[in-house]
Amino acid sequence: MTRPQRKRAVHSRLVAALLTAVSTTVVCPTLHAADINRGAELYRMHCTSCHGGDGRPLMPGATDFTRPSALLKPDLSLLSVIRAGRGGMPAYQGQLRDREMLDIVAHLRTQR
């Protein structure tokens, strides 16, 4: 590998590391463990009317969280859905903080 190639390779790795650090900071500014108990409380307040207390939907078209495939997405993908809403589900951006939404996701993951 020539010197310019090595320099470009190092530069590319540095840029990738910087982008990863920045995106992690922007998406999830505090990297603390999720609060499952707070997630359960928030789920009861905001989600049970459509998704049911046990994850079985009460509203047609609502995700059935009792199905194994319902939570196979990464946390940040689920966060994105909660933020923006989907179908009949309202967007919770502005109503809940990202950390609270991730607490709900953590709660759902413990309900299996």
C-alpha positions as CSV (number, residue, x, y, z in Angstrom):
1,M,0.0,0.0,0.0
2,T,1.4,3.4,-1.0
3,R,1.6,6.2,1.4
4,P,-1.3,8.1,-0.1
5,Q,-3.4,5.0,0.1
6,R,-2.5,4.4,3.8
7,K,-3.4,8.1,4.5
8,R,-6.8,7.7,2.8
9,A,-7.5,4.5,4.7
10,V,-6.7,6.1,8.0
11,H,-8.8,9.2,7.1
12,S,-11.7,6.9,6.1
13,R,-11.5,5.1,9.5
14,L,-11.3,8.4,11.4
15,V,-14.4,9.8,9.5
16,A,-16.3,6.6,10.2
17,A,-15.5,6.7,13.9
18,L,-16.4,10.3,14.1
19,L,-19.8,9.8,12.3
20,T,-20.6,6.9,14.6
21,A,-19.8,9.0,17.7
22,V,-21.9,11.9,16.5
23,S,-24.8,9.8,15.4
24,T,-24.9,8.0,18.8
25,T,-24.8,11.3,20.6
26,V,-27.6,12.8,18.5
27,V,-29.8,9.8,18.5
28,C,-29.3,8.8,22.2
29,P,-27.7,11.6,24.1
30,T,-27.6,9.7,27.4
31,L,-26.3,6.1,27.3
32,H,-27.9,4.9,30.4
33,A,-29.7,1.6,30.9
34,A,-33.4,1.7,30.2
35,D,-35.8,1.9,33.1
36,I,-38.2,-1.1,32.6
37,N,-40.5,0.0,35.5
38,R,-40.8,3.5,34.1
39,G,-41.4,1.9,30.7
40,A,-44.3,-0.2,32.1
41,E,-45.9,2.9,33.6
42,L,-45.5,4.8,30.3
43,Y,-46.9,1.9,28.4
44,R,-50.0,1.8,30.6
45,M,-50.5,5.5,30.2
46,H,-49.9,5.8,26.4
47,C,-50.2,2.4,24.7
48,T,-52.7,0.0,26.4
49,S,-55.8,1.6,24.8
50,C,-54.6,0.3,21.4
51,H,-52.1,-2.4,22.2
52,G,-53.7,-3.9,25.3
53,G,-52.2,-4.4,28.7
54,D,-50.6,-7.7,27.8
55,G,-49.5,-6.7,24.3
56,R,-52.6,-8.2,22.5
57,P,-54.1,-5.4,20.4
58,L,-57.5,-4.0,21.1
59,M,-57.5,-1.8,18.0
60,P,-57.6,-3.3,14.5
61,G,-54.2,-2.9,12.8
62,A,-52.3,-2.3,16.1
63,T,-49.1,-4.4,16.4
64,D,-49.5,-7.6,18.4
65,F,-46.6,-7.6,20.8
66,T,-47.3,-11.2,21.8
67,R,-46.0,-12.3,18.4
68,P,-42.3,-13.2,18.4
69,S,-41.7,-11.2,15.3
70,A,-43.1,-8.0,16.6
71,L,-40.0,-6.9,18.4
72,L,-37.3,-8.3,16.2
73,K,-36.2,-4.8,15.1
74,P,-33.4,-2.9,16.7
75,D,-34.3,-0.5,19.5
76,L,-33.5,2.5,17.4
77,S,-35.9,1.3,14.6
78,L,-38.7,0.9,17.2
79,L,-37.8,4.3,18.6
80,S,-38.3,5.7,15.1
81,V,-41.8,4.2,14.8
82,I,-42.8,5.6,18.2
83,R,-41.5,9.0,17.4
84,A,-43.1,9.3,14.0
85,G,-46.2,7.1,14.4
86,R,-47.5,4.6,11.8
87,G,-50.9,3.9,10.4
88,G,-53.4,4.8,13.1
89,M,-50.7,5.2,15.7
90,P,-50.0,8.9,16.6
91,A,-46.5,10.3,16.7
92,Y,-45.1,10.6,20.2
93,Q,-42.3,13.0,19.4
94,G,-42.8,16.1,21.5
95,Q,-45.0,14.1,24.0
96,L,-42.3,11.7,25.2
97,R,-38.6,12.0,25.4
98,D,-36.5,9.5,23.4
99,R,-35.3,8.0,26.7
100,E,-39.0,7.4,27.8
101,M,-39.7,5.8,24.4
102,L,-36.7,3.5,24.9
103,D,-38.0,2.7,28.4
104,I,-41.2,1.5,26.8
105,V,-39.3,-0.6,24.3
106,A,-37.3,-2.2,27.1
107,H,-40.5,-2.9,29.0
108,L,-42.0,-4.6,25.9
109,R,-38.9,-6.8,25.5
110,T,-39.3,-8.1,29.1
111,Q,-42.9,-9.2,28.5
112,R,-42.1,-12.4,26.6
